[in-house]
Amino acid sequence: MTYGLYPGLLDYERAEEKIQYLNELSITYLYKDILELSNIRNSSQISKLLKLHAFQVESLISINEIAQKIGKDHETVSSYIDQPENRPSCSG
């Protein structure tokens, strides 16, 4: 359960292979979607934001804390986090 339950992980036995798979998955989906849809130009900052956001998953998200740690202002970080809510839904 350490690596989650993505179906593709079942194809790998070694931890290194699972980590590489998850890294590739995050680059392919998360970064591409987030960077393109949000018009974000600095992928290293979004990477830091995603890691910090993941660590705060069981508690309230502190936008100010994340903004300080990645070197962006409150409004920018807020727009990154709120972005998925602002897109139209594809469900019918």
N, CA, C and O atoms as CSV, one atom per row, in Angstrom:
chain,resi,resn,atom,element,x,y,z
A,1,MET,N,N,0.815,-1.186,0.000
A,1,MET,CA,C,0.000,0.000,0.000
A,1,MET,C,C,0.868,1.263,0.000
A,1,MET,O,O,0.351,2.369,-0.154
A,2,THR,N,N,2.146,1.105,0.167
A,2,THR,CA,C,3.061,2.239,0.196
A,2,THR,C,C,3.005,3.051,-1.087
A,2,THR,O,O,3.146,4.272,-1.036
A,3,TYR,N,N,2.807,2.424,-2.219
A,3,TYR,CA,C,2.852,3.096,-3.508
A,3,TYR,C,C,1.466,3.357,-4.086
A,3,TYR,O,O,1.362,3.855,-5.207
A,4,GLY,N,N,0.417,3.041,-3.369
A,4,GLY,CA,C,-0.927,3.247,-3.883
A,4,GLY,C,C,-1.412,2.035,-4.664
A,4,GLY,O,O,-0.768,0.986,-4.682
A,5,LEU,N,N,-2.538,2.199,-5.295
A,5,LEU,CA,C,-3.158,1.067,-5.986
A,5,LEU,C,C,-3.399,1.341,-7.465
A,5,LEU,O,O,-4.377,0.853,-8.032
A,6,TYR,N,N,-2.520,2.117,-8.096
A,6,TYR,CA,C,-2.655,2.322,-9.528
A,6,TYR,C,C,-2.484,0.973,-10.225
A,6,TYR,O,O,-1.571,0.219,-9.887
A,7,PRO,N,N,-3.349,0.659,-11.196
A,7,PRO,CA,C,-3.283,-0.647,-11.858
A,7,PRO,C,C,-1.914,-0.968,-12.448
A,7,PRO,O,O,-1.484,-2.120,-12.403
A,8,GLY,N,N,-1.232,0.012,-12.992
A,8,GLY,CA,C,0.074,-0.222,-13.599
A,8,GLY,C,C,1.130,-0.694,-12.625
A,8,GLY,O,O,2.109,-1.316,-13.037
A,9,LEU,N,N,0.958,-0.415,-11.345
A,9,LEU,CA,C,1.936,-0.836,-10.340
A,9,LEU,C,C,1.989,-2.346,-10.183
A,9,LEU,O,O,3.001,-2.897,-9.748
A,10,LEU,N,N,0.920,-3.000,-10.529
A,10,LEU,CA,C,0.886,-4.461,-10.399
A,10,LEU,C,C,1.869,-5.143,-11.341
A,10,LEU,O,O,2.218,-6.306,-11.137
A,11,ASP,N,N,2.318,-4.428,-12.370
A,11,ASP,CA,C,3.271,-4.987,-13.326
A,11,ASP,C,C,4.704,-4.985,-12.798
A,11,ASP,O,O,5.587,-5.578,-13.418
A,12,TYR,N,N,4.949,-4.326,-11.663
A,12,TYR,CA,C,6.299,-4.175,-11.131
A,12,TYR,C,C,6.407,-4.780,-9.740
A,12,TYR,O,O,5.485,-4.693,-8.929
A,13,GLU,N,N,7.556,-5.396,-9.485
A,13,GLU,CA,C,7.780,-5.998,-8.171
A,13,GLU,C,C,8.746,-5.178,-7.322
A,13,GLU,O,O,8.562,-5.064,-6.110
A,14,ARG,N,N,9.762,-4.612,-7.941
A,14,ARG,CA,C,10.787,-3.874,-7.197
A,14,ARG,C,C,10.345,-2.444,-6.906
A,14,ARG,O,O,9.645,-1.822,-7.705
A,15,ALA,N,N,10.762,-1.939,-5.761
A,15,ALA,CA,C,10.412,-0.579,-5.338
A,15,ALA,C,C,10.901,0.459,-6.343
A,15,ALA,O,O,10.193,1.426,-6.625
A,16,GLU,N,N,12.094,0.271,-6.881
A,16,GLU,CA,C,12.644,1.233,-7.834
A,16,GLU,C,C,11.785,1.336,-9.080
A,16,GLU,O,O,11.587,2.428,-9.613
A,17,GLU,N,N,11.278,0.212,-9.543
A,17,GLU,CA,C,10.414,0.204,-10.728
A,17,GLU,C,C,9.088,0.913,-10.440
A,17,GLU,O,O,8.572,1.647,-11.283
A,18,LYS,N,N,8.552,0.690,-9.257
A,18,LYS,CA,C,7.296,1.334,-8.876
A,18,LYS,C,C,7.469,2.846,-8.765
A,18,LYS,O,O,6.609,3.609,-9.205
A,19,ILE,N,N,8.573,3.271,-8.182
A,19,ILE,CA,C,8.853,4.704,-8.047
A,19,ILE,C,C,9.000,5.346,-9.418
A,19,ILE,O,O,8.459,6.424,-9.664
A,20,GLN,N,N,9.727,4.689,-10.305
A,20,GLN,CA,C,9.903,5.224,-11.661
A,20,GLN,C,C,8.554,5.317,-12.373
A,20,GLN,O,O,8.274,6.314,-13.037
A,21,TYR,N,N,7.724,4.294,-12.242
A,21,TYR,CA,C,6.395,4.304,-12.858
A,21,TYR,C,C,5.574,5.482,-12.338
A,21,TYR,O,O,4.953,6.198,-13.125
A,22,LEU,N,N,5.566,5.688,-11.025
A,22,LEU,CA,C,4.788,6.778,-10.444
A,22,LEU,C,C,5.334,8.142,-10.863
A,22,LEU,O,O,4.562,9.074,-11.089
A,23,ASN,N,N,6.648,8.264,-10.967
A,23,ASN,CA,C,7.235,9.521,-11.444
A,23,ASN,C,C,6.809,9.811,-12.879
A,23,ASN,O,O,6.450,10.942,-13.208
A,24,GLU,N,N,6.848,8.808,-13.716
A,24,GLU,CA,C,6.437,8.984,-15.103
A,24,GLU,C,C,4.949,9.312,-15.200
A,24,GLU,O,O,4.538,10.137,-16.015
A,25,LEU,N,N,4.158,8.664,-14.369
A,25,LEU,CA,C,2.719,8.930,-14.341
A,25,LEU,C,C,2.446,10.378,-13.942
A,25,LEU,O,O,1.616,11.049,-14.554
A,26,SER,N,N,3.142,10.853,-12.918
A,26,SER,CA,C,2.917,12.225,-12.471
A,26,SER,C,C,3.342,13.231,-13.533
A,26,SER,O,O,2.663,14.237,-13.742
A,27,ILE,N,N,4.441,12.970,-14.195
A,27,ILE,CA,C,4.901,13.879,-15.245
A,27,ILE,C,C,3.917,13.878,-16.406
A,27,ILE,O,O,3.555,14.933,-16.928
A,28,THR,N,N,3.492,12.698,-16.800
A,28,THR,CA,C,2.599,12.587,-17.948
A,28,THR,C,C,1.255,13.248,-17.710
A,28,THR,O,O,0.786,14.010,-18.555
A,29,TYR,N,N,0.638,12.978,-16.598
A,29,TYR,CA,C,-0.710,13.478,-16.356
A,29,TYR,C,C,-0.754,14.768,-15.566
A,29,TYR,O,O,-1.285,15.771,-16.043
A,30,LEU,N,N,-0.206,14.756,-14.376
A,30,LEU,CA,C,-0.307,15.923,-13.511
A,30,LEU,C,C,0.348,17.155,-14.111
A,30,LEU,O,O,-0.301,18.186,-14.285
A,31,TYR,N,N,1.614,17.051,-14.423
A,31,TYR,CA,C,2.320,18.221,-14.900
A,31,TYR,C,C,1.741,18.715,-16.220
A,31,TYR,O,O,1.516,19.912,-16.395
A,32,LYS,N,N,1.504,17.808,-17.130
A,32,LYS,CA,C,0.981,18.216,-18.434
A,32,LYS,C,C,-0.346,18.938,-18.273
A,32,LYS,O,O,-0.523,20.039,-18.794
A,33,ASP,N,N,-1.268,18.330,-17.562
A,33,ASP,CA,C,-2.582,18.943,-17.373
A,33,ASP,C,C,-2.495,20.246,-16.596
A,33,ASP,O,O,-3.066,21.257,-17.004
A,34,ILE,N,N,-1.792,20.221,-15.491
A,34,ILE,CA,C,-1.712,21.413,-14.654
A,34,ILE,C,C,-0.995,22.543,-15.384
A,34,ILE,O,O,-1.476,23.676,-15.398
A,35,LEU,N,N,0.126,22.249,-15.976
A,35,LEU,CA,C,0.892,23.294,-16.643
A,35,LEU,C,C,0.150,23.865,-17.845
A,35,LEU,O,O,0.129,25.080,-18.043
A,36,GLU,N,N,-0.461,22.996,-18.650
A,36,GLU,CA,C,-1.156,23.472,-19.839
A,36,GLU,C,C,-2.462,24.172,-19.496
A,36,GLU,O,O,-2.730,25.260,-20.006
A,37,LEU,N,N,-3.266,23.575,-18.654
A,37,LEU,CA,C,-4.580,24.136,-18.358
A,37,LEU,C,C,-4.506,25.382,-17.491
A,37,LEU,O,O,-5.385,26.240,-17.568
A,38,SER,N,N,-3.483,25.494,-16.677
A,38,SER,CA,C,-3.373,26.637,-15.778
A,38,SER,C,C,-2.420,27.700,-16.293
A,38,SER,O,O,-2.239,28.736,-15.654
A,39,ASN,N,N,-1.807,27.450,-17.449
A,39,ASN,CA,C,-0.849,28.390,-18.028
A,39,ASN,C,C,0.286,28.689,-17.054
A,39,ASN,O,O,0.688,29.841,-16.891
A,40,ILE,N,N,0.800,27.641,-16.409
A,40,ILE,CA,C,1.912,27.767,-15.460
A,40,ILE,C,C,3.209,27.521,-16.218
A,40,ILE,O,O,3.324,26.562,-16.981
A,41,ARG,N,N,4.175,28.393,-15.999
A,41,ARG,CA,C,5.421,28.281,-16.740
A,41,ARG,C,C,6.576,27.683,-15.940
A,41,ARG,O,O,7.582,27.288,-16.530
A,42,ASN,N,N,6.465,27.606,-14.636
A,42,ASN,CA,C,7.569,27.132,-13.808
A,42,ASN,C,C,7.214,25.772,-13.200
A,42,ASN,O,O,6.570,25.701,-12.154
A,43,SER,N,N,7.635,24.707,-13.858
A,43,SER,CA,C,7.263,23.361,-13.417
A,43,SER,C,C,7.905,22.966,-12.092
A,43,SER,O,O,7.352,22.129,-11.379
A,44,SER,N,N,9.061,23.544,-11.738
A,44,SER,CA,C,9.679,23.179,-10.457
A,44,SER,C,C,8.834,23.682,-9.293
A,44,SER,O,O,8.743,23.014,-8.263
A,45,GLN,N,N,8.223,24.840,-9.442
A,45,GLN,CA,C,7.376,25.355,-8.372
A,45,GLN,C,C,6.095,24.544,-8.243
A,45,GLN,O,O,5.628,24.313,-7.128
A,46,ILE,N,N,5.524,24.112,-9.342
A,46,ILE,CA,C,4.305,23.307,-9.255
A,46,ILE,C,C,4.631,21.947,-8.646
A,46,ILE,O,O,3.793,21.368,-7.955
A,47,SER,N,N,5.826,21.432,-8.890
A,47,SER,CA,C,6.246,20.178,-8.275
A,47,SER,C,C,6.317,20.329,-6.762
A,47,SER,O,O,5.835,19.467,-6.028
A,48,LYS,N,N,6.915,21.419,-6.293
A,48,LYS,CA,C,6.977,21.685,-4.856
A,48,LYS,C,C,5.573,21.842,-4.284
A,48,LYS,O,O,5.271,21.319,-3.211
A,49,LEU,N,N,4.712,22.566,-5.008
A,49,LEU,CA,C,3.347,22.778,-4.552
A,49,LEU,C,C,2.614,21.455,-4.399
A,49,LEU,O,O,1.927,21.244,-3.400
A,50,LEU,N,N,2.748,20.567,-5.366
A,50,LEU,CA,C,2.067,19.276,-5.294
A,50,LEU,C,C,2.554,18.444,-4.116
A,50,LEU,O,O,1.756,17.783,-3.452
A,51,LYS,N,N,3.853,18.471,-3.850
A,51,LYS,CA,C,4.398,17.720,-2.716
A,51,LYS,C,C,3.886,18.294,-1.396
A,51,LYS,O,O,3.466,17.549,-0.511
A,52,LEU,N,N,3.922,19.607,-1.270
A,52,LEU,CA,C,3.436,20.231,-0.042
A,52,LEU,C,C,1.946,19.988,0.147
A,52,LEU,O,O,1.485,19.742,1.262
A,53,HIS,N,N,1.204,20.058,-0.934
A,53,HIS,CA,C,-0.242,19.815,-0.891
A,53,HIS,C,C,-0.505,18.372,-0.456
A,53,HIS,O,O,-1.418,18.125,0.333
A,54,ALA,N,N,0.268,17.435,-0.951
A,54,ALA,CA,C,0.090,16.023,-0.591
A,54,ALA,C,C,0.344,15.792,0.898
A,54,ALA,O,O,-0.345,14.987,1.525
A,55,PHE,N,N,1.319,16.486,1.463
A,55,PHE,CA,C,1.617,16.326,2.886
A,55,PHE,C,C,0.532,16.919,3.772
A,55,PHE,O,O,0.416,16.553,4.942
A,56,GLN,N,N,-0.256,17.826,3.227
A,56,GLN,CA,C,-1.312,18.461,4.005
A,56,GLN,C,C,-2.673,17.832,3.744
A,56,GLN,O,O,-3.693,18.407,4.123
A,57,VAL,N,N,-2.713,16.678,3.112
A,57,VAL,CA,C,-3.970,16.084,2.673
A,57,VAL,C,C,-4.934,15.774,3.820
A,57,VAL,O,O,-6.149,15.817,3.624
A,58,GLU,N,N,-4.427,15.469,4.991
A,58,GLU,CA,C,-5.308,15.135,6.117
A,58,GLU,C,C,-5.605,16.332,7.014
A,58,GLU,O,O,-6.287,16.189,8.029
A,59,SER,N,N,-5.107,17.493,6.655
A,59,SER,CA,C,-5.361,18.687,7.458
A,59,SER,C,C,-5.794,19.815,6.522
A,59,SER,O,O,-5.795,19.661,5.301
A,60,LEU,N,N,-6.155,20.930,7.106
A,60,LEU,CA,C,-6.510,22.084,6.290
A,60,LEU,C,C,-5.297,22.544,5.503
A,60,LEU,O,O,-4.177,22.530,6.013
A,61,ILE,N,N,-5.515,22.943,4.283
A,61,ILE,CA,C,-4.427,23.406,3.431
A,61,ILE,C,C,-4.116,24.855,3.778
A,61,ILE,O,O,-5.006,25.706,3.779
A,62,SER,N,N,-2.859,25.127,4.069
A,62,SER,CA,C,-2.427,26.482,4.355
A,62,SER,C,C,-1.809,27.073,3.093
A,62,SER,O,O,-0.653,26.807,2.766
A,63,ILE,N,N,-2.599,27.873,2.397
A,63,ILE,CA,C,-2.111,28.489,1.165
A,63,ILE,C,C,-0.946,29.416,1.466
A,63,ILE,O,O,0.012,29.479,0.696
A,64,ASN,N,N,-1.018,30.137,2.583
A,64,ASN,CA,C,0.090,31.032,2.953
A,64,ASN,C,C,1.382,30.260,3.177
A,64,ASN,O,O,2.447,30.695,2.738
A,65,GLU,N,N,1.301,29.118,3.856
A,65,GLU,CA,C,2.494,28.305,4.116
A,65,GLU,C,C,3.084,27.781,2.817
A,65,GLU,O,O,4.297,27.832,2.614
A,66,ILE,N,N,2.228,27.280,1.941
A,66,ILE,CA,C,2.710,26.776,0.650
A,66,ILE,C,C,3.332,27.908,-0.156
A,66,ILE,O,O,4.392,27.732,-0.758
A,67,ALA,N,N,2.684,29.066,-0.172
A,67,ALA,CA,C,3.198,30.217,-0.926
A,67,ALA,C,C,4.597,30.600,-0.446
A,67,ALA,O,O,5.482,30.869,-1.258
A,68,GLN,N,N,4.794,30.626,0.860
A,68,GLN,CA,C,6.114,30.959,1.405
A,68,GLN,C,C,7.158,29.933,0.985
A,68,GLN,O,O,8.275,30.289,0.608
A,69,LYS,N,N,6.793,28.673,1.052
A,69,LYS,CA,C,7.767,27.613,0.769
A,69,LYS,C,C,8.150,27.531,-0.703
A,69,LYS,O,O,9.269,27.128,-1.020
A,70,ILE,N,N,7.234,27.909,-1.623
A,70,ILE,CA,C,7.592,27.833,-3.048
A,70,ILE,C,C,7.951,29.196,-3.633
A,70,ILE,O,O,8.318,29.294,-4.805
A,71,GLY,N,N,7.848,30.248,-2.818
A,71,GLY,CA,C,8.255,31.568,-3.275
A,71,GLY,C,C,7.264,32.254,-4.203
A,71,GLY,O,O,7.659,33.017,-5.085
A,72,LYS,N,N,5.995,31.990,-4.009
A,72,LYS,CA,C,4.941,32.640,-4.796
A,72,LYS,C,C,4.015,33.377,-3.847
A,72,LYS,O,O,4.009,33.103,-2.647
A,73,ASP,N,N,3.231,34.313,-4.375
A,73,ASP,CA,C,2.300,35.031,-3.520
A,73,ASP,C,C,1.025,34.213,-3.300
A,73,ASP,O,O,0.756,33.244,-4.009
A,74,HIS,N,N,0.259,34.628,-2.309
A,74,HIS,CA,C,-0.964,33.927,-1.898
A,74,HIS,C,C,-1.939,33.753,-3.066
A,74,HIS,O,O,-2.499,32.672,-3.245
A,75,GLU,N,N,-2.143,34.801,-3.855
A,75,GLU,CA,C,-3.105,34.752,-4.958
A,75,GLU,C,C,-2.703,33.741,-6.020
A,75,GLU,O,O,-3.552,33.027,-6.552
A,76,THR,N,N,-1.413,33.677,-6.329
A,76,THR,CA,C,-0.934,32.730,-7.346
A,76,THR,C,C,-1.145,31.293,-6.885
A,76,THR,O,O,-1.654,30.463,-7.638
A,77,VAL,N,N,-0.752,31.000,-5.646
A,77,VAL,CA,C,-0.918,29.643,-5.115
A,77,VAL,C,C,-2.399,29.292,-5.040
A,77,VAL,O,O,-2.793,28.172,-5.366
A,78,SER,N,N,-3.198,30.225,-4.620
A,78,SER,CA,C,-4.633,29.997,-4.540
A,78,SER,C,C,-5.210,29.671,-5.914
A,78,SER,O,O,-6.061,28.791,-6.038
A,79,SER,N,N,-4.750,30.376,-6.944
A,79,SER,CA,C,-5.251,30.097,-8.289
A,79,SER,C,C,-4.798,28.721,-8.776
A,79,SER,O,O,-5.539,28.051,-9.495
A,80,TYR,N,N,-3.577,28.283,-8.391
A,80,TYR,CA,C,-3.113,26.951,-8.758
A,80,TYR,C,C,-3.990,25.878,-8.116
A,80,TYR,O,O,-4.370,24.908,-8.771
A,81,ILE,N,N,-4.305,26.052,-6.852
A,81,ILE,CA,C,-5.073,25.050,-6.112
A,81,ILE,C,C,-6.533,25.059,-6.523
A,81,ILE,O,O,-7.153,24.001,-6.617
A,82,ASP,N,N,-7.090,26.232,-6.768
A,82,ASP,CA,C,-8.503,26.346,-7.129
A,82,ASP,C,C,-8.776,26.031,-8.586
A,82,ASP,O,O,-9.937,25.872,-8.964
A,83,GLN,N,N,-7.763,25.936,-9.406
A,83,GLN,CA,C,-7.930,25.767,-10.847
A,83,GLN,C,C,-8.864,24.634,-11.245
A,83,GLN,O,O,-9.741,24.858,-12.079
A,84,PRO,N,N,-8.727,23.422,-10.694
A,84,PRO,CA,C,-9.616,22.338,-11.132
A,84,PRO,C,C,-11.096,22.638,-10.858
A,84,PRO,O,O,-11.963,22.172,-11.597
A,85,GLU,N,N,-11.385,23.392,-9.831
A,85,GLU,CA,C,-12.769,23.719,-9.516
A,85,GLU,C,C,-13.349,24.704,-10.504
A,85,GLU,O,O,-14.569,24.778,-10.652
A,86,ASN,N,N,-12.507,25.466,-11.185
A,86,ASN,CA,C,-12.969,26.492,-12.106
A,86,ASN,C,C,-13.221,25.979,-13.501
A,86,ASN,O,O,-13.811,26.684,-14.319
A,87,ARG,N,N,-12.786,24.757,-13.796
A,87,ARG,CA,C,-12.988,24.198,-15.136
A,87,ARG,C,C,-14.371,23.602,-15.266
A,87,ARG,O,O,-14.931,23.101,-14.291
A,88,PRO,N,N,-14.928,23.653,-16.469
A,88,PRO,CA,C,-16.234,23.008,-16.657
A,88,PRO,C,C,-16.134,21.511,-16.443
A,88,PRO,O,O,-15.112,20.900,-16.754
A,89,SER,N,N,-17.179,20.927,-15.921
A,89,SER,CA,C,-17.215,19.502,-15.684
A,89,SER,C,C,-17.529,18.751,-16.967
A,89,SER,O,O,-18.323,19.213,-17.787
A,90,CYS,N,N,-16.906,17.594,-17.139
A,90,CYS,CA,C,-17.155,16.775,-18.320
A,90,CYS,C,C,-18.292,15.791,-18.088
A,90,CYS,O,O,-18.748,15.138,-19.027
A,91,SER,N,N,-18.754,15.679,-16.849
A,91,SER,CA,C,-19.818,14.716,-16.578
A,91,SER,C,C,-21.142,15.264,-17.056
A,91,SER,O,O,-21.392,16.467,-16.985
A,92,GLY,N,N,-21.984,14.380,-17.542
A,92,GLY,CA,C,-23.231,14.766,-18.161
A,92,GLY,C,C,-24.282,15.044,-17.197
A,92,GLY,O,O,-25.400,15.384,-17.583
